[in-house]
């Protein structure tokens, strides 16, 4: 019997959280489906392509015309445009970017799923508090959401708010996975011990260097507290904000306190040997790196975001701080002052993180796709 065809519809693929989840999902999906990844507006970074290529065909539509992209956001018209752009038809489509929410609900597949990796639409759960533009957008989004056979979200809180916002009855929680075996193995690989001086409190932040990830305010927090304690920040990753961050470090004479480690194919030794991992994002719907640090027994500190609250279980498995420069600074100082309490949380977080293993995730996604 031939496999069913499955399409993952996205805009482009860079090194990011959504892409990592897709890569972890593909091995399972490719055993059961003929998988095609449709890139609508851009390309795919080489590192991601190497991971994707063994499991899926990559179809680059690469439509960058602003007028056409505007049409994709419109009810009915968006579906017609998508049909013209993607001429193939699939048994199942997984739309993973809200850019194509309205266009993808039925346009190119018999069965459609919107895999929502964000949390911004929870604002629409209180329509009385919205201005007329947002009320209009809420109606537009409702048409999109309600056209899918299933909607997948990241946690129970988002599910509750999305259901309330758009009156849905087909929403399911699918929490992102981590590959526990792989992470534990990679964390044992060699790392230059000089990266983390033994006489310092070593802070690590891992992720794409971009404005919304909040690395600049983390650097400013280090600047604020470095006279009160001996600490060092190591930033692992690259991205569009890298030049801005490096310029700030140079201009404020912070080169002795902030280290740019660049993109690391294996960031796990950096996480394992750090005193604390900090996730300083302005907005974070999940936060995979928190789970990875928990699995490795590293204490975590996160700003108050939907993902931060969910992953740490409201602070049971890590520290949640006010989403501000001052909040981050105070949280780091509190960690330094009471390291034993932070490590107690980290110790019990290890087993919690194991519940997100990719094998558990694969069983869950299989059940959802099979309608079980």
Residue pairs with C-beta under 8 A, 6 or more apart in sequence:
2 34
3 32
3 33
3 34
4 32
4 33
4 34
4 91
4 92
5 33
5 34
5 36
5 90
5 91
5 92
6 29
6 33
6 34
6 35
6 36
6 90
6 91
6 92
6 93
6 94
7 35
7 36
7 37
7 38
7 86
7 88
7 90
7 92
7 93
7 94
7 108
7 109
8 22
8 35
8 36
8 37
8 38
8 56
8 93
8 94
8 96
9 38
9 40
9 86
9 93
9 94
9 95
9 96
9 97
9 100
9 104
9 108
10 18
10 22
10 37
10 38
10 39
10 40
10 96
10 97
11 39
11 40
11 41
11 42
11 97
11 99
11 100
12 39
12 40
12 41
12 42
12 43
12 44
13 19
13 22
13 37
13 39
13 43
13 44
13 45
13 48
13 49
13 52
14 45
14 48
14 208
15 45
15 47
15 48
15 208
15 263
16 208
17 117
17 176
17 286
17 287
17 288
18 96
18 97
18 117
19 48
20 288
21 117
21 176
21 177
21 288
22 37
22 52
22 96
23 48
23 51
23 52
24 177
24 178
24 179
24 358
24 361
25 177
25 361
25 362
25 365
26 35
26 51
26 52
26 55
26 56
27 55
28 358
28 362
28 365
28 366
29 35
29 55
29 56
29 365
30 54
30 55
30 56
32 366
33 91
33 92
34 57
35 55
35 56
35 57
36 56
36 57
36 58
36 59
36 88
36 90
37 44
37 52
37 56
37 57
37 58
37 59
38 59
38 61
38 86
39 58
39 59
39 60
39 61
39 62
40 61
40 62
40 63
40 72
40 85
40 99
40 100
41 61
41 62
41 63
41 64
41 69
41 99
42 62
42 64
43 60
43 62
44 52
44 58
44 60
47 265
49 58
52 58
59 86
59 88
61 85
61 86
63 69
63 85
68 81
68 85
69 99
71 77
71 78
71 81
72 78
72 81
72 82
72 99
72 100
72 102
72 103
73 99
73 102
73 103
73 140
74 102
75 102
75 140
75 143
75 144
78 100
78 102
78 103
78 107
79 102
79 103
79 104
79 105
79 106
79 107
80 107
81 103
82 100
82 103
82 104
82 107
82 108
83 107
83 108
86 107
86 108
88 108
89 108
89 109
89 110
90 108
90 109
90 110
91 109
91 110
91 111
92 109
92 110
92 111
92 112
92 113
92 369
93 104
93 108
93 109
93 111
93 112
93 113
94 113
94 115
95 101
95 104
95 105
95 112
95 113
95 114
95 115
95 148
96 115
96 117
98 116
98 118
98 121
101 114
101 141
101 144
101 145
102 140
102 143
102 144
102 147
104 112
104 114
105 112
105 114
105 144
105 147
105 148
106 112
106 147
111 149
112 147
112 148
112 149
112 150
113 148
113 149
113 150
113 151
113 152
113 368
113 369
114 144
114 145
114 148
114 150
114 151
114 152
115 152
115 174
116 151
116 152
116 153
116 154
116 158
116 162
117 154
117 176
117 285
117 286
118 285
119 154
119 158
119 283
119 285
119 306
119 307
120 283
120 285
121 141
121 161
121 162
121 165
121 166
122 157
122 158
122 161
122 162
122 165
122 306
123 130
123 134
123 165
124 130
124 134
124 137
124 138
124 141
124 165
124 166
125 161
125 162
125 164
125 165
127 135
127 138
127 165
130 138
138 165
138 166
141 165
141 166
142 165
142 166
142 167
145 151
145 162
145 166
145 168
146 166
146 167
146 168
148 170
149 170
150 170
150 171
150 172
150 368
151 162
151 168
151 170
151 171
151 172
152 171
152 172
152 173
152 174
152 368
153 159
153 162
153 171
153 172
153 173
153 174
154 173
154 174
154 175
154 176
154 285
154 286
154 306
154 307
154 310
155 173
155 175
155 286
155 306
155 310
156 173
157 306
157 309
157 310
158 285
158 306
159 171
159 172
159 173
162 168
162 171
163 169
163 171
172 368
174 361
174 364
174 365
174 368
175 286
175 356
175 361
176 286
176 288
176 291
176 356
176 361
177 356
177 357
177 358
177 360
177 361
177 362
178 288
178 291
178 292
178 295
178 353
178 356
178 357
178 358
179 357
179 358
180 295
180 353
180 354
180 357
180 358
183 268
183 292
183 295
183 296
184 295
184 296
186 266
186 268
186 269
187 268
187 269
187 271
187 272
187 296
188 269
189 266
189 268
189 269
190 269
191 269
191 270
191 273
195 234
195 259
195 261
195 270
195 273
196 202
196 232
196 234
196 273
196 274
197 232
199 230
200 230
200 231
200 232
201 229
201 230
201 231
201 232
201 275
201 276
201 332
201 335
201 336
202 231
202 232
202 234
202 273
202 274
202 275
203 222
203 231
203 232
203 233
203 234
203 274
203 275
203 276
203 277
203 278
203 332
204 233
204 234
204 235
204 236
204 270
204 271
204 274
204 276
204 277
204 278
205 215
205 218
205 233
205 234
205 235
205 236
205 237
205 277
205 278
205 279
205 280
206 236
206 237
206 267
206 270
206 271
206 277
206 289
207 213
207 215
207 236
207 237
207 279
207 289
208 237
208 238
208 239
209 215
209 235
209 237
209 238
209 239
209 240
209 241
209 242
209 245
210 239
210 240
210 241
211 240
211 241
212 281
212 282
212 283
213 239
213 241
213 280
213 281
213 282
214 280
214 281
214 282
214 303
215 235
215 241
215 245
215 280
216 241
216 244
216 245
216 248
217 280
217 324
217 325
217 328
218 233
218 278
218 280
218 328
219 233
219 245
219 248
219 249
219 254
219 258
220 248
220 325
221 280
221 325
221 326
221 328
221 329
221 332
222 231
222 233
222 254
222 257
222 258
222 329
222 332
223 252
223 254
223 257
224 325
224 326
224 329
225 231
225 329
225 332
225 333
226 254
226 257
228 333
229 333
229 336
231 257
231 332
231 336
232 257
232 258
232 259
233 257
233 258
233 259
234 259
234 261
234 270
234 274
235 245
235 258
235 259
235 260
235 261
236 261
236 262
236 263
236 264
236 267
236 270
237 262
237 263
237 264
237 267
238 262
238 263
242 260
245 260
246 260
248 254
249 255
249 258
249 260
261 270
264 270
268 292
268 296
271 277
271 289
271 292
271 293
271 296
271 298
272 296
272 297
272 298
274 293
274 298
275 299
275 335
275 339
276 298
276 299
276 300
276 301
276 332
276 335
276 342
277 289
277 290
277 293
277 298
277 299
277 300
277 301
278 300
278 301
278 302
278 328
278 331
278 332
279 287
279 289
279 290
279 300
279 301
279 302
279 303
279 308
280 302
280 303
280 328
281 287
281 302
281 303
281 305
281 307
281 308
282 303
282 305
282 323
283 305
283 306
284 302
284 303
284 305
284 306
284 307
284 308
285 305
285 306
285 307
286 307
286 310
286 311
287 302
287 305
287 307
287 308
287 310
287 311
290 300
290 302
290 307
290 308
290 311
290 312
290 318
291 311
291 353
291 356
292 353
293 299
293 300
294 300
294 311
294 317
294 318
294 346
294 349
294 350
294 352
294 353
295 350
295 353
295 354
297 346
297 347
297 349
297 350
298 346
299 318
299 319
299 335
299 339
299 342
299 343
299 345
299 346
300 312
300 317
300 318
300 319
300 346
300 349
301 318
301 319
301 321
301 328
301 331
301 332
301 335
302 308
302 311
302 312
302 318
302 319
302 320
302 321
303 320
303 321
303 322
303 323
303 324
303 327
303 328
304 320
304 321
304 322
304 323
304 327
305 323
308 318
308 320
309 320
311 317
311 318
312 318
312 319
312 320
313 352
314 320
316 345
316 348
317 345
317 346
317 348
317 349
317 352
318 345
318 346
318 349
319 331
319 334
319 335
319 342
319 345
321 327
321 328
321 330
321 331
322 330
335 342
